[in-house]
Amino acid sequence: MPPPPNPPILPVMLKALRLLLPALVPSWKFFDVIAPSPRIEFALGPAPEAAPGVWQEFRPRPARLPPLAMLGRLFWNPRWNETLFLVSCAERLVDQPTAHSEDEIFRRIAAELARAPDAAGLAPWLWFRLVFIRREGGDLVRETLFTAPPRRRADLVAP
């Protein structure tokens, strides 16, 4: 008895693609609300009672990304995954504040500052705030919705 004929490859591939496509290209229905994403800004200062220094955006997005880098980030981008986690923590802090979310943001900022070449010369106290940017008409409006009390950087970085 001859073996059964192989099914045509094209219908099999189309069926597999139809099953895989929703996982590769998520639907916008996934998001219940499209809202401004918080920007995390940090500042350093000499003492907790002093005014914080210049506010800087934590992990700003690059103004331009080469196509090859974009392609690579589709497959491997742990730093962006961590940044998305921090955005989730920031959104949680605004909606339902938890000490865990605040701790995570402080720890990640302090760890990144500790890796800086001039880390020893940085001020010892760290602040962060959450800034939401939205468009009203033709203008961009910045609104600070949360400012964390300062913490000593040395207490945040694991030895």
Secondary structure, DSSP 4 states (H G I P E B T S, - for coil): -PPPPPPPHHHHHHHHHHHHHHHHS--GGG-S---PPEEEEEEEESSTTSPP---EESSPPPS---HHHHHHHHH--HHHHHHHHHHHHHHHHHHS--HHHHHHHHHHHHHHHHTSTTGGGS-SEEEEEEEEEEEETTEEEEEEEEEPPPEEHHHHS--
